[in-house]
Amino acid sequence: MKNIPTQVARNGDFYPRPKIINKIYRRINSNSHIFLAAPRKVGKTSIMRHLEDYPKEKYCFVYVMLEDVYDIEVFYYEVMDALMKSKLLSSWSKGSKTLQDKSKSIFNRIKQINIPVIGGGIELNQSDRQSYQKKFDELLDDLADDKTKIILMLDEFPQALENIKAKHGTETAKQFLQTCRKQRQTCPENVRFIYTGSIGLPYVVSGIASSNVINDLNTAEVPPMSPESAIDMATQILTHHKVMHDADMLPYLMERLQWLIPFHIQLALQEVIDIHEDERRNIIKNDVDEVLRRLLNYRNDRYFSQYKERLETAFSSATTFNGVIELLNDIAKNGFITKERSKEILNNERIEDDYDRVIESLQFDGYIYFNDEKSTYQFTSQLLKMWWEKFVLN
């Protein structure tokens, strides 16, 4: 298993996550549409691509990236384009006469769609916009099949929703959400949707419409790795790179990292591998401090600066963004923050957002967690806390 911290892990570089994969299949088999709840960099995209690459028999997973979608019509185009490029139509074209005809019909329907690109942007008249949704509705009926489960995995859907809201307004985004709900309720039973993204969907929806537009979604959480799984994955990676290490090194590394997500683990292992190759020696427990110091070097700043940049996108209001930064600064300085203090900070900033929405979003996105024993909020990741202290506070 190669160490690829900045890439989606596929095939032999994907570390099996059987519990979450089985959870997704259970949700699908209960005829649920799914909200895949996962903070940034926890491995959700790798999990979806693994489902796409290695589906169970009679399942077809179709992955769609929506991060750069700003228009509803382009949303439908991207989903239909992904369907056309998926394994589904090619497998149906080799099946029975009925499936061959179905495949040809779907292919022709999608091929009829033409989105003109003018000046690098999408330009459509109103009739075109209505036709894309209509074609997608018709396409859903075409996908009806009693033998194949078709799962449309919509990655960064909340970001696309935010983009549509910013460009076309709240009312348009609300109508889009209502349309998506209607499509879920009326689509064939063998077609299911999975929604996920780096921003919490409930947080985004709460700024547009009531929660009933997504209350039909069944949540499946993607948790951090267990210490045992994290050590096993790290061992496989270091074995691939022929890095010798003491038995207590990896357990200590995981203890220091605290929040065990693949991205942070693999960034740390990248430094471990570099030390081994530079010095040609066994890696020991005492090297972990050097690994963490290197992780917070300026050359790695771009990996962690995304966390702060993400807040600017998630909290577009300047007052809310400033309040969140002050709140996280307070946690970084003191190690924790009480509920009372967090409310004081955000109220002082006169944030344009609801307090509960802000706190829930910070927890969903993996910035903070609530320590029940101490009744305080703390940084979820010790590594992120260390970076915040060095690059944001200073």
C-alpha positions as CSV (number, residue, x, y, z in Angstrom):
1,M,0.0,0.0,0.0
2,K,1.6,3.3,-1.2
3,N,1.4,6.5,0.9
4,I,-0.7,9.0,-1.0
5,P,-1.9,11.6,1.4
6,T,-3.2,14.1,-1.1
7,Q,-4.9,11.7,-3.5
8,V,-8.0,9.6,-3.5
9,A,-7.0,6.1,-2.4
10,R,-8.2,3.5,-4.9
11,N,-7.5,-0.2,-5.6
12,G,-4.5,-1.5,-3.6
13,D,-3.9,1.9,-2.0
14,F,-7.4,1.9,-0.3
15,Y,-7.4,0.6,3.2
16,P,-10.6,-1.5,3.8
17,R,-13.3,0.2,5.9
18,P,-15.8,-2.8,6.1
19,K,-17.9,-1.3,8.9
20,I,-18.9,1.8,7.1
21,I,-19.2,0.0,3.7
22,N,-21.5,-2.6,5.3
23,K,-23.5,0.3,6.9
24,I,-24.0,1.9,3.5
25,Y,-25.2,-1.4,2.0
26,R,-27.6,-1.9,4.9
27,R,-29.1,1.6,4.4
28,I,-29.5,0.9,0.6
29,N,-31.1,-2.5,1.2
30,S,-33.6,-0.8,3.5
31,N,-34.6,1.4,0.5
32,S,-33.1,4.5,2.1
33,H,-31.6,7.5,0.5
34,I,-28.4,8.4,2.4
35,F,-26.7,11.4,3.9
36,L,-23.1,10.3,4.3
37,A,-22.0,12.4,7.3
38,A,-18.2,12.9,7.3
39,P,-15.8,15.8,8.2
40,R,-13.1,16.9,5.8
41,K,-10.4,14.4,4.9
42,V,-11.9,11.5,6.8
43,G,-11.8,9.3,3.6
44,K,-15.4,9.6,2.3
45,T,-14.4,10.1,-1.3
46,S,-12.1,7.1,-1.2
47,I,-14.9,5.0,0.2
48,M,-17.3,6.1,-2.5
49,R,-14.8,5.4,-5.3
50,H,-14.2,1.9,-3.7
51,L,-17.9,1.2,-3.9
52,E,-17.9,2.3,-7.5
53,D,-14.8,0.2,-8.3
54,Y,-15.8,-2.9,-6.4
55,P,-19.6,-3.1,-6.1
56,K,-21.4,-6.2,-4.9
57,E,-23.1,-8.2,-7.6
58,K,-26.2,-6.5,-9.0
59,Y,-25.2,-3.1,-7.6
60,C,-23.9,-0.1,-9.7
61,F,-22.5,2.9,-7.9
62,V,-22.1,6.1,-10.0
63,Y,-19.9,8.8,-8.5
64,V,-20.5,12.5,-9.4
65,M,-18.3,15.4,-8.2
66,L,-20.4,18.6,-7.9
67,E,-18.0,21.1,-6.2
68,D,-17.9,23.4,-9.2
69,V,-21.6,23.4,-10.0
70,Y,-23.3,26.8,-9.8
71,D,-26.4,26.1,-11.9
72,I,-29.3,23.6,-11.5
73,E,-29.2,22.7,-15.1
74,V,-25.5,21.9,-14.9
75,F,-26.2,19.7,-11.9
76,Y,-28.5,17.5,-13.9
77,Y,-26.1,17.5,-16.8
78,E,-23.2,16.3,-14.6
79,V,-25.3,13.5,-13.1
80,M,-26.5,12.3,-16.5
81,D,-23.0,12.6,-17.9
82,A,-21.7,10.4,-15.1
83,L,-24.4,7.9,-15.7
84,M,-23.5,7.7,-19.4
85,K,-19.8,7.1,-18.5
86,S,-20.6,4.6,-15.8
87,K,-20.4,0.8,-16.1
88,L,-24.2,0.6,-16.0
89,L,-24.9,1.2,-19.7
90,S,-22.0,-0.9,-20.9
91,S,-23.2,-3.8,-18.8
92,W,-26.8,-3.4,-19.9
93,S,-25.7,-3.2,-23.6
94,K,-24.3,-6.8,-23.2
95,G,-27.4,-8.1,-21.5
96,S,-30.8,-9.2,-22.7
97,K,-32.7,-7.5,-25.6
98,T,-34.7,-5.5,-23.1
99,L,-31.6,-4.2,-21.3
100,Q,-29.9,-3.5,-24.6
101,D,-32.9,-1.4,-25.7
102,K,-33.0,0.3,-22.3
103,S,-29.3,1.1,-22.6
104,K,-29.7,2.5,-26.1
105,S,-32.7,4.7,-25.0
106,I,-30.8,6.1,-22.0
107,F,-27.7,6.8,-24.1
108,N,-29.7,8.6,-26.8
109,R,-31.6,10.6,-24.2
110,I,-28.4,11.9,-22.6
111,K,-26.7,12.5,-25.9
112,Q,-29.5,14.8,-26.9
113,I,-28.5,17.1,-24.1
114,N,-26.2,19.9,-25.2
115,I,-25.1,22.7,-22.9
116,P,-23.7,25.6,-24.8
117,V,-20.6,27.1,-23.3
118,I,-20.2,30.9,-23.9
119,G,-17.3,32.8,-22.6
120,G,-16.3,30.0,-20.3
121,G,-19.7,30.0,-18.6
122,I,-23.0,28.2,-19.0
123,E,-25.7,30.2,-20.8
124,L,-29.2,28.7,-21.1
125,N,-32.6,30.2,-21.7
126,Q,-35.5,29.4,-19.4
127,S,-37.0,26.6,-21.6
128,D,-33.6,24.9,-21.7
129,R,-33.4,25.0,-17.9
130,Q,-36.8,23.3,-17.5
131,S,-36.0,20.7,-20.1
132,Y,-32.9,19.4,-18.3
133,Q,-34.9,18.6,-15.1
134,K,-37.6,17.0,-17.2
135,K,-35.1,14.9,-19.1
136,F,-33.6,13.8,-15.8
137,D,-37.1,12.9,-14.4
138,E,-37.7,10.8,-17.5
139,L,-34.3,9.2,-17.2
140,L,-35.1,8.1,-13.7
141,D,-38.1,6.1,-15.0
142,D,-35.8,4.6,-17.7
143,L,-33.5,3.3,-14.9
144,A,-36.2,1.1,-13.4
145,D,-34.9,-2.4,-13.1
146,D,-35.8,-5.3,-10.8
147,K,-32.3,-6.8,-10.8
148,T,-29.9,-3.8,-10.5
149,K,-29.5,-1.4,-7.7
150,I,-28.3,2.0,-9.0
151,I,-26.8,4.4,-6.5
152,L,-26.1,7.9,-7.5
153,M,-23.3,9.3,-5.2
154,L,-23.4,13.1,-5.1
155,D,-20.1,14.3,-3.7
156,E,-19.9,18.0,-2.5
157,F,-23.7,18.4,-2.9
158,P,-23.8,20.9,-0.1
159,Q,-21.2,23.0,-1.8
160,A,-23.1,22.9,-5.1
161,L,-26.2,24.0,-3.1
162,E,-24.3,26.9,-1.6
163,N,-23.0,27.9,-5.1
164,I,-26.6,27.8,-6.5
165,K,-27.8,29.9,-3.6
166,A,-25.0,32.5,-4.0
167,K,-25.6,32.8,-7.8
168,H,-29.4,32.5,-8.1
169,G,-30.7,33.3,-4.7
170,T,-32.3,31.5,-1.7
171,E,-35.6,30.9,-3.3
172,T,-34.1,29.1,-6.3
173,A,-32.0,26.9,-3.9
174,K,-35.1,26.2,-1.9
175,Q,-37.0,25.1,-5.0
176,F,-34.1,22.9,-6.1
177,L,-34.1,21.2,-2.7
178,Q,-37.8,20.6,-3.0
179,T,-37.3,19.1,-6.5
180,C,-34.6,16.8,-5.2
181,R,-36.9,15.6,-2.4
182,K,-39.7,14.9,-4.9
183,Q,-37.3,13.0,-7.2
184,R,-36.2,10.8,-4.3
185,Q,-39.8,10.1,-3.4
186,T,-40.9,9.2,-6.9
187,C,-37.9,7.5,-8.4
188,P,-37.9,3.7,-9.0
189,E,-37.1,1.6,-5.9
190,N,-33.8,0.4,-7.4
191,V,-32.5,4.0,-7.7
192,R,-31.0,5.5,-4.5
193,F,-29.2,8.7,-3.8
194,I,-26.2,9.3,-1.5
195,Y,-25.4,12.9,-0.6
196,T,-22.2,14.0,1.0
197,G,-19.7,16.9,1.2
198,S,-17.1,18.8,3.2
199,I,-19.8,21.1,4.5
200,G,-22.6,19.7,6.7
201,L,-25.8,19.3,4.6
202,P,-28.1,20.1,7.6
203,Y,-26.2,23.3,8.2
204,V,-26.5,24.5,4.6
205,V,-30.2,23.5,4.3
206,S,-31.1,25.3,7.5
207,G,-30.0,28.6,5.9
208,I,-32.3,27.9,2.9
209,A,-35.4,25.9,3.9
210,S,-36.9,23.9,6.7
211,S,-35.3,20.6,7.5
212,N,-38.3,18.6,6.1
213,V,-36.7,18.8,2.6
214,I,-34.0,16.4,3.8
215,N,-35.7,14.5,6.7
216,D,-36.2,11.5,4.4
217,L,-32.4,10.9,4.3
218,N,-30.9,8.2,6.4
219,T,-27.7,9.3,8.0
220,A,-24.6,7.1,7.8
221,E,-21.6,8.5,9.7
222,V,-18.0,8.0,8.6
223,P,-16.0,8.0,11.9
224,P,-12.2,8.4,12.3
225,M,-10.2,5.2,12.3
226,S,-9.7,3.2,15.4
227,P,-6.2,3.1,16.8
228,E,-5.9,-0.6,15.8
229,S,-6.9,0.1,12.2
230,A,-4.8,3.2,12.0
231,I,-1.7,1.3,13.2
232,D,-2.5,-1.5,10.8
233,M,-2.8,0.9,7.8
234,A,0.4,2.7,8.8
235,T,2.2,-0.7,9.1
236,Q,1.2,-1.7,5.6
237,I,2.4,1.6,4.2
238,L,5.7,1.6,6.0
239,T,6.2,-2.1,4.9
240,H,5.6,-1.1,1.3
241,H,8.2,1.7,1.6
242,K,10.6,-0.6,3.5
243,V,10.8,1.6,6.6
244,M,12.0,-0.2,9.7
245,H,10.6,1.1,13.0
246,D,10.4,0.2,16.7
247,A,7.2,-1.4,17.9
248,D,6.2,1.5,20.1
249,M,6.7,4.2,17.4
250,L,3.3,3.9,15.7
251,P,1.2,3.6,18.8
252,Y,2.8,6.8,20.2
253,L,2.3,8.6,16.8
254,M,-1.4,7.7,16.9
255,E,-1.6,8.9,20.5
256,R,-0.1,12.2,19.6
257,L,-2.3,12.7,16.5
258,Q,-5.4,12.0,18.6
259,W,-7.9,12.3,15.8
260,L,-7.1,9.4,13.4
261,I,-8.2,10.4,9.9
262,P,-6.3,9.0,6.9
263,F,-5.1,12.4,5.7
264,H,-3.4,13.3,8.9
265,I,-1.9,9.8,9.4
266,Q,-0.5,9.7,5.8
267,L,0.9,13.2,6.1
268,A,2.8,12.1,9.3
269,L,3.9,8.9,7.5
270,Q,5.3,11.0,4.7
271,E,7.6,12.7,7.2
272,V,8.5,9.3,8.7
273,I,9.5,7.9,5.3
274,D,11.5,11.1,4.5
275,I,13.5,10.7,7.7
276,H,14.2,7.1,7.0
277,E,15.3,7.8,3.5
278,D,17.5,10.7,4.5
279,E,19.2,9.0,7.5
280,R,18.9,5.3,6.6
281,R,18.1,4.1,10.1
282,N,15.4,2.6,12.2
283,I,12.6,5.0,13.2
284,I,12.1,5.2,16.9
285,K,9.5,6.6,19.3
286,N,11.5,9.7,20.0
287,D,11.3,10.6,16.2
288,V,7.6,11.3,16.6
289,D,8.3,14.7,18.0
290,E,10.4,15.6,15.0
291,V,7.8,14.2,12.7
292,L,5.2,16.6,14.2
293,R,7.6,19.5,14.1
294,R,8.2,18.8,10.4
295,L,4.4,18.6,9.8
296,L,4.1,22.1,11.0
297,N,6.8,23.4,8.7
298,Y,5.9,26.1,6.3
299,R,6.1,23.7,3.3
300,N,3.1,21.8,4.8
301,D,1.1,25.0,5.5
302,R,-1.0,24.6,2.4
303,Y,-2.4,21.3,3.7
304,F,-3.7,23.0,6.9
305,S,-4.5,26.5,5.7
306,Q,-7.4,24.8,3.8
307,Y,-9.1,24.5,7.2
308,K,-9.1,28.2,7.7
309,E,-10.0,29.0,4.1
310,R,-12.9,26.5,4.4
311,L,-14.4,28.6,7.2
312,E,-14.5,31.6,4.9
313,T,-16.6,29.6,2.5
314,A,-18.8,28.0,5.1
315,F,-19.5,31.3,6.9
316,S,-19.8,33.9,4.2
317,S,-21.0,36.6,6.7
318,A,-18.0,38.6,7.9
319,T,-19.4,38.9,11.4
320,T,-20.0,35.1,11.7
321,F,-16.5,34.3,10.2
322,N,-14.8,36.7,12.6
323,G,-16.7,35.2,15.5
324,V,-15.7,31.7,14.6
325,I,-12.1,32.7,14.3
326,E,-12.2,34.4,17.7
327,L,-13.8,31.3,19.2
328,L,-11.2,28.9,17.7
329,N,-8.4,31.3,18.9
330,D,-9.8,31.1,22.4
331,I,-9.8,27.3,22.3
332,A,-6.3,27.2,20.9
333,K,-5.0,29.5,23.7
334,N,-6.8,27.9,26.6
335,G,-7.1,24.3,25.4
336,F,-10.9,24.4,25.7
337,I,-13.9,26.7,25.9
338,T,-17.1,26.6,27.9
339,K,-20.6,26.9,26.3
340,E,-21.0,30.1,28.2
341,R,-17.8,31.6,26.8
342,S,-18.5,30.5,23.3
343,K,-21.9,32.1,23.4
344,E,-20.3,35.3,24.8
345,I,-17.8,35.5,21.9
346,L,-20.3,34.9,19.2
347,N,-22.9,37.2,20.7
348,N,-20.2,39.9,21.1
349,E,-19.5,39.6,17.3
350,R,-23.2,40.0,16.6
351,I,-23.1,37.1,14.2
352,E,-25.6,37.0,11.5
353,D,-26.1,33.2,12.1
354,D,-27.9,31.2,14.6
355,Y,-25.5,30.1,17.5
356,D,-26.5,26.4,17.4
357,R,-26.1,26.3,13.6
358,V,-22.5,27.6,13.9
359,I,-21.5,25.3,16.7
360,E,-23.1,22.3,15.0
361,S,-21.3,23.1,11.7
362,L,-17.9,23.4,13.5
363,Q,-18.5,20.0,15.1
364,F,-19.7,18.3,11.9
365,D,-16.7,19.7,9.9
366,G,-14.3,18.2,12.5
367,Y,-12.9,21.4,14.0
368,I,-14.2,20.9,17.5
369,Y,-16.0,18.3,19.7
370,F,-17.9,18.6,23.0
371,N,-16.1,16.9,25.9
372,D,-19.1,15.5,28.0
373,E,-16.9,14.9,31.1
374,K,-15.6,18.5,31.2
375,S,-18.6,20.2,29.5
376,T,-16.3,22.1,27.2
377,Y,-15.5,22.4,23.5
378,Q,-12.0,21.4,22.4
379,F,-10.1,21.0,19.1
380,T,-10.9,17.6,17.6
381,S,-7.4,17.2,16.1
382,Q,-4.3,17.9,18.2
383,L,-2.5,18.5,14.9
384,L,-4.9,21.1,13.8
385,K,-4.7,22.8,17.2
386,M,-0.9,22.9,17.0
387,W,-1.1,24.4,13.4
388,W,-3.7,26.9,14.6
389,E,-1.5,28.1,17.5
390,K,1.5,28.5,15.1
391,F,0.0,30.0,12.0
392,V,-3.3,31.7,13.1
393,L,-2.6,32.9,16.6
394,N,0.9,34.1,15.8
